[in-house]
Amino acid sequence: MLRALAKAADTAAPHMEDRLFIMASSNRHLYIGSPELKSSGITAPLVQPTRLVLIRHGHIDANGGDLHAPMAGWTDLALSARGRLESQMLRQHLMRGPLFDAIYSSPLSRAADTARLLADCAVGPLRFCPILKEINCGEVDGLPLSEVQRRFPEHWRENRRQVREDFRWPGGENYREFRDRCIAAVQTIAARHPSGRVGLVTHAGVVSQIVGFIKGLSPACWEAFRPGNASISELLWQGSEGEIISFDCRAHLTAPALGLVDFTASMQPRAG
């Protein structure tokens, strides 16, 4: 629906179907041709959905599943050499397309440093937003995964089951709270940039929650839509609804120096 709306807005004409939206000055959506709009006397431009480009930060040494790596929630970890190279390749790819109206980024270094390399891909300023941070893992944040598994075995098993939306690490954020934060972020940013194109540099957990919301998955299902490092996922967003255009695109990272396989340009969302 949102994709059709965006296409229709590009070719707006007097005979457009009534179900297409325009935004009235009263801050309500009115249908073109509706009696309410005709009687209001309001003339307003057609508003397209906002195109949100979700970008996961480049590689960090904690990525990869090594149990000696730290739990990387709010722990501030820097990009690895590979991550910096991925971010440079990401920049080269994005510079070939239209500029963003703005770029928003998590303030954590792995996202912020990725975003700084992309700053000239936007006409507007780079903005850092704590609401785009990874999930807060509380007391276990920054601990080696092996230590978390040893000290909190019940929590570890419960988290792996992915069934409780109220699951939280001690002192951390639960998955329902995390989902609400992520959706509030995209709703707020989209509302600031109606009909715009905006980049969001963030984390795997944030992207997973946003895509999971659109696909109707529980917030507890944190693993189903985890994108790769320096990947691109595109959405159309309007109001409280989103539509997935592409997910986890990494074709721009195909390079022998990175040791990566050849990814398709537009991967479909994974099942689950």
C-alpha positions in Angstrom: 0.0 0.0 0.0 2.7 2.5 1.0 4.8 1.6 -2.1 1.7 2.2 -4.3 1.1 5.5 -2.6 4.7 6.7 -3.2 4.4 5.8 -6.8 1.1 7.5 -7.2 2.4 10.7 -5.5 5.1 10.9 -8.1 2.6 11.1 -10.9 -0.2 13.0 -9.1 -3.1 14.1 -11.3 -6.7 15.4 -10.9 -8.2 11.9 -11.6 -6.2 10.1 -8.9 -8.2 7.5 -6.9 -10.0 8.7 -3.7 -7.9 6.4 -1.5 -4.7 8.4 -1.9 -3.9 10.5 1.0 -3.0 14.2 1.3 -2.1 15.9 4.5 -4.3 18.8 5.5 -3.2 21.7 7.6 -5.4 20.4 10.4 -2.8 17.6 10.7 -5.2 14.9 9.6 -5.1 12.7 6.6 -7.9 13.4 4.2 -8.8 11.4 1.1 -8.7 13.1 -2.3 -12.2 13.6 -3.5 -13.7 12.9 0.0 -16.7 15.0 1.0 -14.8 16.1 4.1 -11.9 17.5 2.1 -14.2 19.2 -0.4 -16.2 20.9 2.3 -13.0 22.0 4.1 -11.8 24.2 1.3 -8.2 23.1 2.2 -5.7 22.6 -0.6 -2.6 20.6 0.4 0.1 18.8 -1.4 0.2 15.0 -1.7 2.3 13.5 1.0 4.4 10.4 0.1 5.7 8.0 2.7 9.1 8.6 4.1 11.8 6.4 2.7 14.0 5.2 5.6 17.3 3.6 4.8 18.4 1.5 7.8 22.2 1.0 7.9 23.9 -1.3 10.4 27.3 -0.1 11.6 30.5 -1.7 10.2 32.2 -4.7 11.7 33.6 -4.7 15.3 35.8 -7.3 16.9 33.0 -8.4 19.1 30.9 -9.5 16.1 31.0 -13.1 15.0 29.8 -15.2 17.9 33.1 -15.7 19.7 32.2 -16.5 23.4 35.3 -14.5 24.5 33.8 -11.3 22.9 31.9 -8.9 25.1 28.2 -8.5 25.2 27.8 -5.5 22.9 24.7 -3.7 24.0 25.4 -0.1 25.2 29.1 -1.0 25.7 31.0 1.5 23.5 33.1 -0.5 21.0 35.1 0.9 18.1 35.0 -0.3 14.5 37.6 -2.8 13.5 39.9 -2.3 10.5 37.5 -4.4 8.5 34.6 -2.2 9.8 36.3 1.0 8.6 36.9 -0.5 5.2 33.2 -1.7 5.1 32.1 1.8 6.0 34.2 3.3 3.2 32.7 0.9 0.7 29.3 1.8 2.0 30.0 5.5 1.5 31.1 4.9 -2.1 27.9 3.0 -2.8 25.6 5.6 -1.3 27.3 8.5 -3.1 26.1 7.0 -6.4 22.5 7.5 -5.3 20.3 10.5 -4.3 21.5 12.4 -1.2 19.7 11.9 2.1 17.7 14.7 3.5 19.4 13.9 6.8 21.3 11.1 8.6 20.5 10.1 12.2 22.8 7.9 14.1 23.2 6.0 17.4 25.9 7.9 19.5 27.7 4.6 20.2 31.1 4.7 18.5 30.6 1.8 16.2 27.6 3.5 14.7 28.8 7.1 15.1 32.1 6.5 13.3 30.2 4.7 10.5 27.9 7.7 10.2 30.6 10.3 10.2 32.1 8.6 7.1 28.6 8.9 5.4 28.0 12.5 6.4 28.5 13.9 2.9 25.9 11.5 1.6 23.2 13.9 3.0 22.2 17.5 2.4 21.2 18.0 6.0 23.2 17.6 9.2 24.3 14.4 10.9 22.3 14.0 14.1 23.1 11.7 17.0 20.1 10.2 18.8 20.3 7.9 21.9 16.9 6.4 20.9 18.8 4.6 18.1 21.2 2.7 20.5 21.3 -1.0 20.8 19.4 -2.8 23.6 20.6 -2.1 27.1 21.9 -5.3 28.5 22.2 -4.0 32.1 24.7 -5.7 34.4 26.0 -8.1 31.7 26.8 -5.4 29.2 30.4 -5.6 28.3 31.0 -8.9 30.0 32.5 -11.7 27.9 29.7 -13.9 26.5 31.3 -17.0 28.2 31.1 -15.2 31.6 27.5 -14.3 31.0 26.7 -17.9 30.1 28.4 -19.1 33.2 27.1 -16.5 35.7 23.5 -16.3 34.4 22.7 -19.7 32.9 18.9 -19.4 33.4 18.9 -16.0 31.7 21.0 -17.3 28.9 18.6 -20.2 28.2 15.5 -18.0 28.5 17.0 -15.5 26.1 17.8 -18.2 23.6 14.2 -19.5 23.7 13.0 -16.1 22.4 9.4 -16.4 23.8 9.2 -13.8 26.6 8.6 -10.2 25.6 9.3 -9.2 29.2 12.8 -10.9 29.2 15.6 -8.6 30.4 19.1 -9.1 31.5 19.5 -8.0 35.2 19.2 -4.2 35.2 18.6 -4.0 31.5 15.8 -3.2 29.0 13.2 -5.8 28.2 12.3 -6.7 24.6 8.9 -5.0 24.7 10.5 -1.8 25.9 13.2 -2.1 23.3 10.6 -2.6 20.5 8.6 0.4 21.7 11.7 2.6 21.6 12.7 1.5 18.1 9.2 2.1 16.7 9.0 5.5 18.4 12.3 6.4 16.8 11.2 5.6 13.2 7.8 7.2 13.7 9.3 10.4 15.0 12.0 10.6 12.3 9.5 9.9 9.5 7.2 12.6 10.9 10.0 15.1 10.7 10.7 14.3 7.1 7.4 13.6 5.3 8.1 12.5 1.7 11.8 12.5 2.4 14.7 10.1 2.2 16.5 9.6 5.5 19.4 7.5 6.6 19.5 5.8 10.1 22.8 4.4 11.2 22.1 1.9 14.0 22.5 -1.6 15.3 21.4 -5.1 14.4 18.9 -5.3 17.3 17.2 -2.0 16.3 16.9 -3.1 12.6 15.6 -6.5 13.8 12.9 -5.0 16.0 11.7 -2.6 13.2 11.5 -5.3 10.6 10.0 -7.7 13.1 7.3 -5.1 13.9 6.3 -4.8 10.2 6.3 -8.6 9.8 4.2 -9.1 12.9 6.7 -11.0 15.0 7.0 -10.8 18.8 9.6 -8.5 20.2 11.1 -11.6 21.9 12.1 -12.9 18.4 15.4 -11.0 18.3 17.3 -13.3 15.9 14.9 -13.6 12.9 15.9 -10.4 11.1 19.4 -9.6 12.2 21.2 -7.9 9.3 24.9 -8.1 8.5 27.5 -5.4 9.2 27.4 -2.3 6.9 24.2 -3.7 5.3 21.3 -1.6 3.9 17.6 -2.2 4.5 15.0 0.1 3.0 11.5 0.9 4.3 8.6 3.1 3.4 7.0 4.6 6.5 3.9 6.7 7.1 2.2 7.2 10.4 2.3 4.0 12.3 2.8 1.7 9.3 5.9 0.5 7.4 6.6 -1.5 4.3 9.8 -3.4 3.6 11.4 -2.5 0.2 14.7 -4.5 0.8 16.4 -6.1 3.6 20.1 -6.8 4.5 21.6 -5.7 1.2 25.3 -6.2 1.1 26.2 -6.3 -2.6 28.4 -3.2 -2.1 30.7 -5.2 0.2 31.8 -7.8 -2.4 35.6 -7.4 -2.3 38.3 -10.0 -2.0 39.9 -7.8 0.7 37.0 -8.5 3.0 36.7 -12.2 2.3 33.0 -11.9 1.6 30.8 -14.0 -0.6 28.8 -12.4 -3.4 25.4 -11.2 -2.0 22.4 -10.4 -4.1 21.6 -6.7 -4.6 18.2 -7.0 -2.9 17.7 -9.8 -0.5 14.2 -10.7 0.6 13.3 -10.7 4.3 14.2 -14.0 5.9 11.4 -16.3 6.9 10.3 -16.4 10.5 
